[in-house]
C-alpha cells in the first residue's frame, strides 16, 4: 500500500525548486534530482525550463491569480460572530439562517454583494454546515404521537404481516 506524504507549504515547494536548480547546476541528471526530491522527472524538467527562460525569479512561489477576497480575514471572523448571534438578532422571523438572509447580512454589515449560490462555499469555508429544519406541525400533540408509535404502529405492522402470510387461493 502506498502512503502519501503531507502536502508541502508553498515555501517548502519553492525551496525544493531552488534545491533542484542547485543540483542541476552541479551537473546532476534530472532523473537523479527527481528521485532525490521525490518528484517526477517531468516536474524537474519544467522547473529547469522555467529557470532558463525566466531566471531564478521563475522558481519563486507565485500566489495563484484571481481577484482579491471581498471580505478580509477580520471581516470573516466578525461574520462568524454575527451568525452566532442568530437570525432573529437581525430582524428575521425564526432563528434559521438561509443563504438569502446571510446575503442580506453581508450586504448590510460589510457593504459587499455575493451571489447567493456562492454563499454555500463561503459558509462551508467558515465552518458552517448545511442544516435542514425538522418539519413538524406546530399543533402536533407529542403525547398522541408517542402513543401512536408505541401502540398503534406495532398493531398495524402485525396486522399487515398476518395478511401477507395468508396463502392465496
C-alpha positions in Angstrom: 0.0 0.0 0.0 1.3 3.4 -1.0 1.4 6.1 1.7 1.1 9.7 0.7 3.2 12.5 2.2 1.6 15.5 3.7 1.1 18.5 1.3 4.1 20.9 1.4 3.7 24.6 2.1 4.3 27.0 -0.8 7.5 28.0 0.9 8.7 24.4 1.1 7.9 23.8 -2.6 9.8 26.9 -3.6 12.8 25.7 -1.5 12.6 22.3 -3.3 12.7 24.1 -6.7 15.8 26.0 -5.7 17.5 22.8 -4.5 16.7 21.2 -7.8 18.3 24.2 -9.6 21.4 23.9 -7.5 21.6 20.2 -8.2 21.2 20.9 -11.9 24.0 23.5 -11.8 26.2 20.7 -10.3 25.6 18.6 -13.3 23.3 16.1 -11.6 20.8 14.4 -14.1 17.1 15.2 -13.9 16.3 11.6 -13.1 18.6 11.7 -10.0 17.2 15.1 -8.9 13.6 13.8 -9.2 14.4 10.7 -7.2 16.2 12.7 -4.5 13.5 15.2 -4.1 10.6 12.8 -4.5 9.1 14.4 -7.6 8.7 13.3 -11.3 11.3 13.9 -13.9 8.7 16.0 -15.8 8.4 18.4 -12.8 12.2 18.8 -12.7 12.2 19.4 -16.5 9.5 22.1 -16.2 11.4 23.8 -13.4 14.6 23.9 -15.3 12.9 25.2 -18.4 11.2 27.9 -16.4 14.5 28.9 -14.8 16.3 29.1 -18.1 13.6 31.2 -19.7 12.7 33.4 -16.7 15.7 33.3 -14.4 15.6 32.3 -10.8 12.5 34.5 -10.3 10.5 31.8 -12.2 11.3 29.3 -9.4 9.8 31.6 -6.7 6.4 31.0 -5.3 3.7 33.0 -7.1 0.3 33.1 -5.5 -2.4 32.0 -7.8 -4.0 34.7 -9.8 -7.5 35.9 -9.0 -9.5 38.6 -7.5 -8.7 39.8 -4.0 -11.2 38.5 -1.5 -14.1 40.8 -0.8 -14.1 40.1 2.9 -10.8 40.3 4.8 -9.9 37.6 7.4 -11.1 40.1 10.1 -14.4 40.6 8.3 -14.8 36.8 8.1 -14.2 36.4 11.8 -16.7 39.2 12.5 -19.2 37.5 10.2 -18.9 34.3 12.2 -19.6 36.2 15.4 -22.6 37.8 13.8 -24.0 34.5 12.5 -23.6 33.0 16.0 -26.0 35.8 17.3 -28.8 34.1 15.4 -31.0 35.4 12.6 -33.6 36.9 14.9 -31.0 39.3 16.3 -31.0 40.9 12.8 -34.8 41.2 12.5 -35.6 37.9 10.8 -38.6 35.8 11.9 -37.3 32.5 13.1 -33.7 31.8 14.1 -32.8 30.0 10.9 -30.0 31.3 8.6 -30.7 30.9 4.9 -28.4 31.9 2.1 -30.6 34.9 1.2 -30.6 36.0 4.8 -26.8 35.6 5.0 -26.5 37.5 1.7 -28.5 40.4 3.2 -26.5 40.4 6.4 -23.2 40.6 4.5 -24.6 43.4 2.3 -25.9 45.4 5.3 -22.9 44.9 7.6 -20.0 44.9 5.2 -21.4 46.6 2.0 -20.3 43.5 0.0 -22.5 41.7 -2.5 -22.2 38.0 -3.1 -24.2 35.8 -5.4 -26.5 33.6 -3.3 -25.1 30.4 -4.8 -21.5 31.3 -3.7 -22.6 31.6 -0.1 -22.7 27.8 0.4 -18.9 27.7 -0.3 -18.2 30.7 1.9 -20.2 29.3 4.8 -18.5 25.9 4.4 -15.2 27.7 4.4 -16.2 29.4 7.7 -17.0 26.1 9.3 -20.8 26.1 8.9 -22.7 23.1 7.6 -26.0 23.0 5.8 -28.9 22.3 8.1 -32.4 21.3 7.3 -35.1 22.2 9.7 -37.2 19.4 11.1 -40.7 19.5 9.5 -43.2 19.3 12.3 -46.6 20.6 12.7 -46.8 23.4 15.2 -50.0 22.0 16.7 -48.6 18.4 16.9 -49.6 16.6 20.1 -46.4 14.9 21.4 -48.3 12.5 23.7 -50.7 11.4 20.9 -47.7 10.8 18.6 -45.9 8.7 21.2 -49.0 6.6 21.9 -49.4 6.0 18.1 -45.8 5.0 17.7 -45.9 2.7 20.8 -49.3 1.1 20.4 -51.0 1.7 17.0 -48.0 1.3 14.7 -46.9 -2.1 16.1 -50.6 -3.3 15.7 -50.7 -2.1 12.1 -47.4 -3.9 11.3 -48.6 -7.1 13.0 -51.9 -6.9 11.0 -50.0 -6.3 7.7 -47.7 -9.3 8.3 -50.6 -11.6 9.0 -52.3 -10.6 5.8 -49.2 -11.2 3.7 -48.6 -14.6 5.5 -52.1 -16.0 4.4 -51.9 -18.4 1.4 -53.7 -17.0 -1.7 -56.4 -19.2 -3.3 
